[in-house]
Amino acid sequence: MVRLGRDPSKWIKTPDQMQIMASVSKEIETLLHPAIAFNGYGIDGRSHAGLRLVSGHLLESPVVSDLFSGAEEIVLMVYTIGSSVEEKVKEYSKRGLIAESYYLDMLGSLAVTELGCLAFEKVKNRGIGLKLKTSFPLNPGTSHWPASGQKIVLELSGGRETGVTISESFLLIPTKTISMAIALGKNVLTPEQGSSCHYCDNPQLCWGSRVRA
């Protein structure tokens, strides 16, 4: 938790809480089923509405179009820790074990973050092999990219082969699953130069930005 920038002392303050956290920390090791899927695609054209891939699919985001249009390759990725953690969280909640449910869910979210770091490194290594820079990721479901974009990313990344599905309202299932697009190119903006947060239309609605403020 500390390595990922989270201070455990904010949530764990009593011996009972420490014991529960120790228990669920051990338990989650048996519940994680991480999987990463990604594929790279060339660009066929761009417009204000979005970026068209050589596959014929359109990434319907003006921000994706503006930032990624000069890239040599667009990598579409999905990664997940599986459904076992969320199923156990629901079980604890039904049994009235609120602390166990809360801490396990929090650890599951941290596990997704950690998996995302590993997934990004895989794409970055691909870029290094091609002698290209790796951009910061952009995600469907943000203010500049409709959630309907999840369907294309899931299909083209190969995410369905990991067991991930999508609901009618474009929510990825299991819920602890992330999808994204990353550009590989000579002139793309790297994570050191920015993030998708800089292109959000509603920063005031973001819990993370409020905490930082």
Disulfide bonds with the S-S distance in Angstrom:
none
